[in-house]
Each structure stands twice: as C-alpha cells, then as structure tokens.
Amino acid sequence: MNKKLSAKFGEVIRELRKERNLSQEALADKADVHRTYIGMIERGEKNITLENIQRLAKALNVSLKSIFERLEKISK
Amino acid sequence: MNKKLSAKFGEVIRELRKERNLSQEALADKADVHRTYIGMIERGEKNITLENIQRLAKALNVSLKSIFERLEKISK
C-alpha cells in the first residue's frame, strides 16, 4: 500500500473536518461509517475505496475534485 | 456499492485510455494490474481503491485531480 498517498489523503480529510468544526465521531455519523474508521483514514492506515471517498466528500460537503486538488497541493 | 459513481469512473478511464490509443491489455501492463481488471473498472463493476486509482492515473499520465474533474463533467 502506498502509505504516502493515503497519509496525504488523510491529512486532507482531517483539514476539511476541522474547518467544519466536526469531531471524528460527528463526521463518522454524517458519513455513515464506523467511528474508528475516520481515525484510521486520517492516519493514512487505510487504502480507501472510491465509494467511501464519496461518502466522506458528501459528509464534508465538498466535491471529489476539490479533495484531490488539495491533495495535490500537499504533494508539492 | 454506488454503481453510478463506479460507472462514471469507468467511463473516464475508458475515455483517457482511448485518447492514448492504449488497449486494455497495454494499460494493464503499464499500471501493473491484471488484464481483466481494466475491463471490470471500465464497466463500473469494481469499487476501486485509492491506491489503484493512482496506479491508473500514473499509467495514463494524468493527475488525480483531472480524473475527478472529468468525472464531475460527466455527472452534469
């Protein structure tokens, strides 16, 4: 598993979540995923699927495109 | 599984592959995935992971951001 990519992805999710003043639990509830799952994603421990990327995007009220736009900014 | 999203994703991958005049086999070789896998992705039959999205992006020489930009254009 590409740890760098999932770590960067996790960083973007944490950033977006904090901007929205959501706890990991609150985001998990909105996205309908398990509470521990958000922590694992944010720490880059999971190779997330497209379906779950979309769930998080919807819960964070952000487009898929802008998630990856942020991810690429981190990469530079 | 959200079939709509994976179907749209598959459409984008097929479009990018054809623009590059690559066969499914050639793309599979470049991305180091199984040959049948590309067909499944293009038909929207798989909930692809972030790691494999990146493999395809690299093999297609395109950024993650532009994949999702295209995906959102299809969605409208």
N, CA and C atoms of all chains as a GROMACS GRO file, in nm:
protein
  456
    1MET      N    1   0.084  -0.120   0.000
    1MET     CA    2   0.000   0.000   0.000
    1MET      C    3   0.087   0.125   0.000
    2ASN      N    4   0.046   0.220  -0.081
    2ASN     CA    5   0.119   0.346  -0.090
    2ASN      C    6   0.088   0.433   0.032
    3LYS      N    7   0.176   0.428   0.130
    3LYS     CA    8   0.148   0.499   0.256
    3LYS      C    9   0.149   0.649   0.237
    4LYS      N   10   0.235   0.695   0.149
    4LYS     CA   11   0.242   0.839   0.127
    4LYS      C   12   0.108   0.895   0.079
    5LEU      N   13   0.052   0.828  -0.020
    5LEU     CA   14  -0.074   0.877  -0.076
    5LEU      C   15  -0.185   0.873   0.028
    6SER      N   16  -0.199   0.761   0.099
    6SER     CA   17  -0.309   0.755   0.198
    6SER      C   18  -0.284   0.851   0.314
    7ALA      N   19  -0.158   0.876   0.345
    7ALA     CA   20  -0.128   0.974   0.451
    7ALA      C   21  -0.169   1.114   0.407
    8LYS      N   22  -0.139   1.146   0.282
    8LYS     CA   23  -0.179   1.278   0.231
    8LYS      C   24  -0.331   1.290   0.224
    9PHE      N   25  -0.393   1.182   0.180
    9PHE     CA   26  -0.539   1.183   0.173
    9PHE      C   27  -0.596   1.206   0.313
   10GLY      N   28  -0.540   1.137   0.411
   10GLY     CA   29  -0.587   1.152   0.548
   10GLY      C   30  -0.569   1.294   0.601
   11GLU      N   31  -0.459   1.354   0.560
   11GLU     CA   32  -0.432   1.493   0.600
   11GLU      C   33  -0.540   1.588   0.545
   12VAL      N   34  -0.579   1.564   0.421
   12VAL     CA   35  -0.682   1.648   0.359
   12VAL      C   36  -0.815   1.629   0.432
   13ILE      N   37  -0.849   1.506   0.464
   13ILE     CA   38  -0.976   1.480   0.533
   13ILE      C   39  -0.976   1.547   0.671
   14ARG      N   40  -0.864   1.535   0.743
   14ARG     CA   41  -0.856   1.597   0.875
   14ARG      C   42  -0.872   1.749   0.865
   15GLU      N   43  -0.806   1.806   0.766
   15GLU     CA   44  -0.811   1.951   0.743
   15GLU      C   45  -0.956   1.996   0.715
   16LEU      N   46  -1.021   1.926   0.625
   16LEU     CA   47  -1.159   1.961   0.589
   16LEU      C   48  -1.252   1.944   0.709
   17ARG      N   49  -1.231   1.836   0.784
   17ARG     CA   50  -1.315   1.810   0.902
   17ARG      C   51  -1.298   1.922   1.005
   18LYS      N   52  -1.174   1.961   1.029
   18LYS     CA   53  -1.150   2.066   1.130
   18LYS      C   54  -1.207   2.200   1.085
   19GLU      N   55  -1.194   2.230   0.957
   19GLU     CA   56  -1.252   2.355   0.905
   19GLU      C   57  -1.403   2.361   0.931
   20ARG      N   58  -1.465   2.243   0.936
   20ARG     CA   59  -1.610   2.236   0.958
   20ARG      C   60  -1.645   2.216   1.105
   21ASN      N   61  -1.543   2.222   1.190
   21ASN     CA   62  -1.564   2.203   1.335
   21ASN      C   63  -1.636   2.074   1.368
   22LEU      N   64  -1.602   1.969   1.296
   22LEU     CA   65  -1.662   1.838   1.324
   22LEU      C   66  -1.563   1.752   1.400
   23SER      N   67  -1.613   1.676   1.497
   23SER     CA   68  -1.530   1.574   1.562
   23SER      C   69  -1.523   1.454   1.468
   24GLN      N   70  -1.429   1.363   1.495
   24GLN     CA   71  -1.424   1.239   1.414
   24GLN      C   72  -1.557   1.164   1.426
   25GLU      N   73  -1.615   1.164   1.545
   25GLU     CA   74  -1.742   1.094   1.566
   25GLU      C   75  -1.854   1.158   1.484
   26ALA      N   76  -1.858   1.291   1.484
   26ALA     CA   77  -1.964   1.360   1.411
   26ALA      C   78  -1.951   1.334   1.261
   27LEU      N   79  -1.828   1.335   1.212
   27LEU     CA   80  -1.807   1.305   1.070
   27LEU      C   81  -1.846   1.161   1.038
   28ALA      N   82  -1.809   1.069   1.126
   28ALA     CA   83  -1.845   0.928   1.106
   28ALA      C   84  -1.996   0.913   1.097
   29ASP      N   85  -2.069   0.981   1.186
   29ASP     CA   86  -2.215   0.973   1.183
   29ASP      C   87  -2.271   1.027   1.051
   30LYS      N   88  -2.221   1.143   1.010
   30LYS     CA   89  -2.270   1.204   0.886
   30LYS      C   90  -2.241   1.114   0.764
   31ALA      N   91  -2.123   1.051   0.766
   31ALA     CA   92  -2.081   0.972   0.650
   31ALA      C   93  -2.132   0.827   0.659
   32ASP      N   94  -2.190   0.794   0.774
   32ASP     CA   95  -2.240   0.658   0.797
   32ASP      C   96  -2.128   0.553   0.785
   33VAL      N   97  -2.018   0.584   0.849
   33VAL     CA   98  -1.908   0.487   0.859
   33VAL      C   99  -1.879   0.467   1.009
   34HIS      N  100  -1.797   0.368   1.039
   34HIS     CA  101  -1.767   0.341   1.180
   34HIS      C  102  -1.679   0.451   1.238
   35ARG      N  103  -1.698   0.479   1.366
   35ARG     CA  104  -1.626   0.590   1.432
   35ARG      C  105  -1.475   0.574   1.424
   36THR      N  106  -1.428   0.452   1.441
   36THR     CA  107  -1.282   0.431   1.438
   36THR      C  108  -1.225   0.446   1.296
   37TYR      N  109  -1.315   0.432   1.199
   37TYR     CA  110  -1.272   0.436   1.059
   37TYR      C  111  -1.212   0.572   1.022
   38ILE      N  112  -1.275   0.679   1.071
   38ILE     CA  113  -1.226   0.815   1.039
   38ILE      C  114  -1.082   0.833   1.090
   39GLY      N  115  -1.055   0.788   1.210
   39GLY     CA  116  -0.919   0.799   1.264
   39GLY      C  117  -0.819   0.723   1.179
   40MET      N  118  -0.858   0.605   1.135
   40MET     CA  119  -0.768   0.524   1.052
   40MET      C  120  -0.741   0.592   0.918
   41ILE      N  121  -0.846   0.650   0.861
   41ILE     CA  122  -0.828   0.723   0.734
   41ILE      C  123  -0.735   0.843   0.755
   42GLU      N  124  -0.760   0.918   0.860
   42GLU     CA  125  -0.680   1.040   0.883
   42GLU      C  126  -0.533   1.007   0.911
   43ARG      N  127  -0.508   0.891   0.970
   43ARG     CA  128  -0.370   0.849   0.994
   43ARG      C  129  -0.308   0.777   0.874
   44GLY      N  130  -0.384   0.767   0.765
   44GLY     CA  131  -0.330   0.705   0.643
   44GLY      C  132  -0.314   0.554   0.655
   45GLU      N  133  -0.395   0.493   0.739
   45GLU     CA  134  -0.381   0.350   0.763
   45GLU      C  135  -0.468   0.264   0.674
   46LYS      N  136  -0.549   0.328   0.591
   46LYS     CA  137  -0.644   0.254   0.508
   46LYS      C  138  -0.628   0.291   0.362
   47ASN      N  139  -0.641   0.192   0.277
   47ASN     CA  140  -0.648   0.215   0.133
   47ASN      C  141  -0.796   0.231   0.099
   48ILE      N  142  -0.843   0.353   0.109
   48ILE     CA  143  -0.988   0.381   0.100
   48ILE      C  144  -1.042   0.352  -0.041
   49THR      N  145  -1.168   0.314  -0.047
   49THR     CA  146  -1.232   0.288  -0.177
   49THR      C  147  -1.301   0.414  -0.230
   50LEU      N  148  -1.327   0.412  -0.359
   50LEU     CA  149  -1.395   0.524  -0.424
   50LEU      C  150  -1.530   0.552  -0.358
   51GLU      N  151  -1.603   0.446  -0.327
   51GLU     CA  152  -1.734   0.462  -0.262
   51GLU      C  153  -1.721   0.538  -0.130
   52ASN      N  154  -1.621   0.503  -0.050
   52ASN     CA  155  -1.604   0.570   0.078
   52ASN      C  156  -1.547   0.711   0.064
   53ILE      N  157  -1.467   0.732  -0.039
   53ILE     CA  158  -1.421   0.870  -0.067
   53ILE      C  159  -1.545   0.958  -0.092
   54GLN      N  160  -1.638   0.904  -0.169
   54GLN     CA  161  -1.759   0.981  -0.198
   54GLN      C  162  -1.843   1.006  -0.072
   55ARG      N  163  -1.854   0.906   0.013
   55ARG     CA  164  -1.927   0.926   0.140
   55ARG      C  165  -1.868   1.039   0.221
   56LEU      N  166  -1.736   1.038   0.232
   56LEU     CA  167  -1.670   1.144   0.310
   56LEU      C  168  -1.690   1.279   0.242
   57ALA      N  169  -1.678   1.281   0.110
   57ALA     CA  170  -1.696   1.407   0.036
   57ALA      C  171  -1.835   1.465   0.062
   58LYS      N  172  -1.936   1.378   0.055
   58LYS     CA  173  -2.073   1.426   0.079
   58LYS      C  174  -2.089   1.477   0.221
   59ALA      N  175  -2.034   1.402   0.317
   59ALA     CA  176  -2.048   1.441   0.457
   59ALA      C  177  -1.974   1.572   0.485
   60LEU      N  178  -1.867   1.597   0.410
   60LEU     CA  179  -1.790   1.720   0.428
   60LEU      C  180  -1.839   1.831   0.335
   61ASN      N  181  -1.937   1.799   0.254
   61ASN     CA  182  -1.996   1.895   0.161
   61ASN      C  183  -1.890   1.955   0.067
   62VAL      N  184  -1.814   1.868   0.006
   62VAL     CA  185  -1.705   1.910  -0.080
   62VAL      C  186  -1.705   1.819  -0.203
   63SER      N  187  -1.659   1.868  -0.316
   63SER     CA  188  -1.656   1.784  -0.436
   63SER      C  189  -1.535   1.692  -0.433
   64LEU      N  190  -1.545   1.582  -0.505
   64LEU     CA  191  -1.430   1.491  -0.519
   64LEU      C  192  -1.312   1.568  -0.578
   65LYS      N  193  -1.341   1.648  -0.676
   65LYS     CA  194  -1.235   1.725  -0.743
   65LYS      C  195  -1.158   1.810  -0.642
   66SER      N  196  -1.229   1.877  -0.553
   66SER     CA  197  -1.156   1.965  -0.462
   66SER      C  198  -1.077   1.888  -0.357
   67ILE      N  199  -1.121   1.768  -0.323
   67ILE     CA  200  -1.039   1.684  -0.235
   67ILE      C  201  -0.904   1.657  -0.302
   68PHE      N  202  -0.907   1.622  -0.429
   68PHE     CA  203  -0.781   1.588  -0.497
   68PHE      C  204  -0.699   1.711  -0.535
   69GLU      N  205  -0.767   1.823  -0.548
   69GLU     CA  206  -0.697   1.950  -0.568
   69GLU      C  207  -0.612   1.979  -0.444
   70ARG      N  208  -0.673   1.962  -0.328
   70ARG     CA  209  -0.600   1.984  -0.202
   70ARG      C  210  -0.487   1.883  -0.188
   71LEU      N  211  -0.516   1.759  -0.221
   71LEU     CA  212  -0.417   1.654  -0.208
   71LEU      C  213  -0.293   1.688  -0.293
   72GLU      N  214  -0.317   1.742  -0.411
   72GLU     CA  215  -0.203   1.776  -0.496
   72GLU      C  216  -0.126   1.896  -0.445
   73LYS      N  217  -0.195   1.984  -0.378
   73LYS     CA  218  -0.123   2.098  -0.319
   73LYS      C  219  -0.029   2.051  -0.208
   74ILE      N  220  -0.076   1.956  -0.127
   74ILE     CA  221   0.009   1.898  -0.022
   74ILE      C  222   0.131   1.830  -0.084
   75SER      N  223   0.110   1.767  -0.199
   75SER     CA  224   0.216   1.688  -0.261
   75SER      C  225   0.334   1.773  -0.307
   76LYS      N  226   0.310   1.901  -0.329
   76LYS     CA  227   0.417   1.984  -0.385
   76LYS      C  228   0.515   2.032  -0.280
   77MET      N  229  -2.287  -0.093  -0.309
   77MET     CA  230  -2.189  -0.016  -0.387
   77MET      C  231  -2.261   0.084  -0.478
   78ASN      N  232  -2.208   0.202  -0.485
   78ASN     CA  233  -2.265   0.305  -0.570
   78ASN      C  234  -2.227   0.278  -0.715
   79LYS      N  235  -2.320   0.215  -0.786
   79LYS     CA  236  -2.288   0.176  -0.924
   79LYS      C  237  -2.271   0.295  -1.015
   80LYS      N  238  -2.350   0.397  -0.989
   80LYS     CA  239  -2.340   0.516  -1.073
   80LYS      C  240  -2.199   0.574  -1.070
   81LEU      N  241  -2.145   0.590  -0.951
   81LEU     CA  242  -2.013   0.651  -0.939
   81LEU      C  243  -1.906   0.564  -1.006
   82SER      N  244  -1.908   0.434  -0.979
   82SER     CA  245  -1.805   0.350  -1.042
   82SER      C  246  -1.824   0.342  -1.194
   83ALA      N  247  -1.949   0.350  -1.239
   83ALA     CA  248  -1.972   0.350  -1.384
   83ALA      C  249  -1.916   0.476  -1.448
   84LYS      N  250  -1.936   0.589  -1.381
   84LYS     CA  251  -1.880   0.715  -1.432
   84LYS      C  252  -1.728   0.712  -1.430
   85PHE      N  253  -1.675   0.660  -1.321
   85PHE     CA  254  -1.530   0.649  -1.310
   85PHE      C  255  -1.476   0.563  -1.424
   86GLY      N  256  -1.543   0.452  -1.451
   86GLY     CA  257  -1.503   0.363  -1.559
   86GLY      C  258  -1.507   0.431  -1.695
   87GLU      N  259  -1.608   0.514  -1.711
   87GLU     CA  260  -1.623   0.588  -1.837
   87GLU      C  261  -1.503   0.682  -1.858
   88VAL      N  262  -1.461   0.747  -1.751
   88VAL     CA  263  -1.347   0.838  -1.759
   88VAL      C  264  -1.220   0.760  -1.794
   89ILE      N  265  -1.201   0.646  -1.730
   89ILE     CA  266  -1.080   0.567  -1.756
   89ILE      C  267  -1.079   0.519  -1.902
   90ARG      N  268  -1.194   0.473  -1.951
   90ARG     CA  269  -1.202   0.427  -2.090
   90ARG      C  270  -1.169   0.541  -2.187
   91GLU      N  271  -1.225   0.658  -2.157
   91GLU     CA  272  -1.204   0.776  -2.240
   91GLU      C  273  -1.055   0.813  -2.245
   92LEU      N  274  -0.993   0.818  -2.129
   92LEU     CA  275  -0.850   0.853  -2.122
   92LEU      C  276  -0.765   0.748  -2.192
   93ARG      N  277  -0.799   0.622  -2.172
   93ARG     CA  278  -0.724   0.513  -2.236
   93ARG      C  279  -0.733   0.524  -2.388
   94LYS      N  280  -0.854   0.549  -2.440
   94LYS     CA  281  -0.870   0.557  -2.585
   94LYS      C  282  -0.798   0.677  -2.644
   95GLU      N  283  -0.801   0.788  -2.571
   95GLU     CA  284  -0.729   0.907  -2.618
   95GLU      C  285  -0.580   0.877  -2.633
   96ARG      N  286  -0.531   0.784  -2.553
   96ARG     CA  287  -0.388   0.748  -2.558
   96ARG      C  288  -0.362   0.628  -2.649
   97ASN      N  289  -0.466   0.584  -2.720
   97ASN     CA  290  -0.454   0.468  -2.809
   97ASN      C  291  -0.395   0.346  -2.741
   98LEU      N  292  -0.438   0.324  -2.618
   98LEU     CA  293  -0.393   0.205  -2.546
   98LEU      C  294  -0.505   0.101  -2.546
   99SER      N  295  -0.467  -0.025  -2.563
   99SER     CA  296  -0.564  -0.134  -2.543
   99SER      C  297  -0.579  -0.155  -2.392
  100GLN      N  298  -0.682  -0.228  -2.353
  100GLN     CA  299  -0.698  -0.261  -2.209
  100GLN      C  300  -0.575  -0.337  -2.160
  101GLU      N  301  -0.521  -0.425  -2.244
  101GLU     CA  302  -0.403  -0.503  -2.206
  101GLU      C  303  -0.282  -0.412  -2.184
  102ALA      N  304  -0.264  -0.318  -2.276
  102ALA     CA  305  -0.148  -0.229  -2.266
  102ALA      C  306  -0.158  -0.144  -2.140
  103LEU      N  307  -0.278  -0.096  -2.110
  103LEU     CA  308  -0.295  -0.017  -1.989
  103LEU      C  309  -0.270  -0.103  -1.864
  104ALA      N  310  -0.321  -0.224  -1.867
  104ALA     CA  311  -0.300  -0.316  -1.753
  104ALA      C  312  -0.150  -0.337  -1.730
  105ASP      N  313  -0.075  -0.357  -1.837
  105ASP     CA  314   0.069  -0.376  -1.824
  105ASP      C  315   0.136  -0.253  -1.763
  106LYS      N  316   0.101  -0.137  -1.816
  106LYS     CA  317   0.160  -0.013  -1.765
  106LYS      C  318   0.127   0.010  -1.617
  107ALA      N  319   0.003  -0.024  -1.580
  107ALA     CA  320  -0.042   0.003  -1.442
  107ALA      C  321  -0.008  -0.111  -1.348
  108ASP      N  322   0.042  -0.220  -1.405
  108ASP     CA  323   0.076  -0.338  -1.327
  108ASP      C  324  -0.045  -0.393  -1.249
  109VAL      N  325  -0.155  -0.405  -1.323
  109VAL     CA  326  -0.275  -0.470  -1.268
  109VAL      C  327  -0.313  -0.583  -1.364
  110HIS      N  328  -0.405  -0.668  -1.322
  110HIS     CA  329  -0.443  -0.781  -1.406
  110HIS      C  330  -0.523  -0.732  -1.528
  111ARG      N  331  -0.506  -0.802  -1.640
  111ARG     CA  332  -0.569  -0.758  -1.765
  111ARG      C  333  -0.721  -0.749  -1.754
  112THR      N  334  -0.781  -0.844  -1.686
  112THR     CA  335  -0.928  -0.842  -1.675
  112THR      C  336  -0.976  -0.727  -1.584
  113TYR      N  337  -0.885  -0.680  -1.501
  113TYR     CA  338  -0.922  -0.575  -1.404
  113TYR      C  339  -0.965  -0.446  -1.474
  114ILE      N  340  -0.893  -0.410  -1.582
  114ILE     CA  341  -0.926  -0.285  -1.654
  114ILE      C  342  -1.068  -0.290  -1.709
  115GLY      N  343  -1.105  -0.404  -1.766
  115GLY     CA  344  -1.241  -0.420  -1.818
  115GLY      C  345  -1.345  -0.404  -1.709
  116MET      N  346  -1.316  -0.463  -1.594
  116MET     CA  347  -1.411  -0.453  -1.482
  116MET      C  348  -1.425  -0.309  -1.434
  117ILE      N  349  -1.313  -0.240  -1.428
  117ILE     CA  350  -1.316  -0.098  -1.388
  117ILE      C  351  -1.397  -0.016  -1.489
  118GLU      N  352  -1.369  -0.038  -1.617
  118GLU     CA  353  -1.436   0.042  -1.719
  118GLU      C  354  -1.587   0.015  -1.723
  119ARG      N  355  -1.626  -0.107  -1.686
  119ARG     CA  356  -1.770  -0.139  -1.682
  119ARG      C  357  -1.833  -0.100  -1.547
  120GLY      N  358  -1.756  -0.041  -1.460
  120GLY     CA  359  -1.810   0.004  -1.332
  120GLY      C  360  -1.842  -0.109  -1.236
  121GLU      N  361  -1.772  -0.221  -1.251
  121GLU     CA  362  -1.802  -0.339  -1.169
  121GLU      C  363  -1.720  -0.346  -1.041
  122LYS      N  364  -1.630  -0.252  -1.023
  122LYS     CA  365  -1.540  -0.258  -0.907
  122LYS      C  366  -1.545  -0.128  -0.828
  123ASN      N  367  -1.539  -0.142  -0.698
  123ASN     CA  368  -1.525  -0.027  -0.610
  123ASN      C  369  -1.374  -0.007  -0.590
  124ILE      N  370  -1.314   0.067  -0.679
  124ILE     CA  371  -1.168   0.078  -0.686
  124ILE      C  372  -1.110   0.147  -0.562
  125THR      N  373  -0.989   0.111  -0.525
  125THR     CA  374  -0.923   0.175  -0.410
  125THR      C  375  -0.838   0.294  -0.456
  126LEU      N  376  -0.807   0.379  -0.359
  126LEU     CA  377  -0.723   0.497  -0.387
  126LEU      C  378  -0.589   0.456  -0.448
  127GLU      N  379  -0.530   0.351  -0.395
  127GLU     CA  380  -0.401   0.305  -0.448
  127GLU      C  381  -0.411   0.270  -0.597
  128ASN      N  382  -0.518   0.200  -0.634
  128ASN     CA  383  -0.533   0.162  -0.774
  128ASN      C  384  -0.575   0.278  -0.863
  129ILE      N  385  -0.646   0.374  -0.806
  129ILE     CA  386  -0.676   0.496  -0.883
  129ILE      C  387  -0.544   0.563  -0.920
  130GLN      N  388  -0.453   0.568  -0.823
  130GLN     CA  389  -0.323   0.630  -0.850
  130GLN      C  390  -0.242   0.551  -0.955
  131ARG      N  391  -0.247   0.421  -0.947
  131ARG     CA  392  -0.176   0.340  -1.049
  131ARG      C  393  -0.226   0.371  -1.189
  132LEU      N  394  -0.359   0.378  -1.202
  132LEU     CA  395  -0.416   0.408  -1.333
  132LEU      C  396  -0.379   0.549  -1.377
  133ALA      N  397  -0.385   0.642  -1.283
  133ALA     CA  398  -0.351   0.780  -1.316
  133ALA      C  399  -0.208   0.790  -1.369
  134LYS      N  400  -0.116   0.722  -1.300
  134LYS     CA  401   0.024   0.725  -1.343
  134LYS      C  402   0.039   0.661  -1.481
  135ALA      N  403  -0.026   0.548  -1.501
  135ALA     CA  404  -0.016   0.477  -1.629
  135ALA      C  405  -0.076   0.560  -1.742
  136LEU      N  406  -0.175   0.641  -1.710
  136LEU     CA  407  -0.241   0.724  -1.811
  136LEU      C  408  -0.176   0.863  -1.819
  137ASN      N  409  -0.078   0.884  -1.733
  137ASN     CA  410  -0.006   1.011  -1.730
  137ASN      C  411  -0.099   1.131  -1.708
  138VAL      N  412  -0.183   1.118  -1.608
  138VAL     CA  413  -0.282   1.220  -1.579
  138VAL      C  414  -0.287   1.240  -1.427
  139SER      N  415  -0.324   1.358  -1.382
  139SER     CA  416  -0.330   1.382  -1.238
  139SER      C  417  -0.460   1.327  -1.180
  140LEU      N  418  -0.459   1.296  -1.051
  140LEU     CA  419  -0.582   1.253  -0.984
  140LEU      C  420  -0.688   1.362  -0.999
  141LYS      N  421  -0.646   1.482  -0.983
  141LYS     CA  422  -0.740   1.594  -0.992
  141LYS      C  423  -0.812   1.595  -1.127
  142SER      N  424  -0.738   1.573  -1.236
  142SER     CA  425  -0.806   1.582  -1.366
  142SER      C  426  -0.898   1.463  -1.391
  143ILE      N  427  -0.867   1.348  -1.330
  143ILE     CA  428  -0.962   1.236  -1.339
  143ILE      C  429  -1.097   1.278  -1.279
  144PHE      N  430  -1.092   1.341  -1.162
  144PHE     CA  431  -1.217   1.377  -1.094
  144PHE      C  432  -1.284   1.499  -1.154
  145GLU      N  433  -1.205   1.580  -1.220
  145GLU     CA  434  -1.261   1.692  -1.296
  145GLU      C  435  -1.347   1.636  -1.409
  146ARG      N  436  -1.293   1.538  -1.480
  146ARG     CA  437  -1.369   1.474  -1.590
  146ARG      C  438  -1.493   1.406  -1.536
  147LEU      N  439  -1.474   1.336  -1.424
  147LEU     CA  440  -1.586   1.263  -1.364
  147LEU      C  441  -1.701   1.359  -1.332
  148GLU      N  442  -1.667   1.476  -1.284
  148GLU     CA  443  -1.774   1.570  -1.250
  148GLU      C  444  -1.840   1.630  -1.373
  149LYS      N  445  -1.764   1.640  -1.480
  149LYS     CA  446  -1.825   1.688  -1.605
  149LYS      C  447  -1.928   1.588  -1.656
  150ILE      N  448  -1.895   1.459  -1.646
  150ILE     CA  449  -1.990   1.354  -1.686
  150ILE      C  450  -2.116   1.361  -1.601
  151SER      N  451  -2.096   1.392  -1.473
  151SER     CA  452  -2.208   1.389  -1.377
  151SER      C  453  -2.314   1.494  -1.407
  152LYS      N  454  -2.274   1.597  -1.481
  152LYS     CA  455  -2.372   1.708  -1.501
  152LYS      C  456  -2.468   1.681  -1.616
   0.00000   0.00000   0.00000
